[in-house]
Amino acid sequence: MKTKKMKIGDLDRAIREELFNLHACFVNPDATERDFYSRLVPIKTIDLRAIPKEALYSLDAHQVERYSPTLTNPSTKFPAIAGESLIDGLHRISTAIAKGQTKMEVVDLGKLINTDESDFQIKVKVIPEKQITLSM
């Protein structure tokens, strides 16, 4: 199975700008937005059951309804990880879990983000591609 990829520039403007800032501040201060936004990053799947409940946002029914469109919009539906650390998307993950989802696709920025230098990160469990294929 071929790994799906997404161009960073196809992410919502606010999301891609936040990711660029993390890259430029902690990995490559000489980076340009043009180069960063043209990069392709792999789309992976995480196990939402492995997210600690205490890390989730407590959303009421109105908030879940308000955030739900972000789960289907192609530019906002992917939380961002770097390896096994969540770096953006906790509202989307909290919404998906509230709606009963057990797994979710994410974009993996890998070494483009230095999680040791940025804020607190939540550890995630990436589901190996082979396991995803077998369970479909």
ABEGO torsion letter per residue (X at the ends): XBBBBBBAAABBAAAAAAAAAAAAAAABAABBAAAAAABBBBBBBBBAAABBAAABBBBBAAAAAAAAAAAABAAAABBBBBEABBABGAAAAAAAAAAGBABBBBBBAEAABBAAABBBBBBBBBBBAAAAAAAX
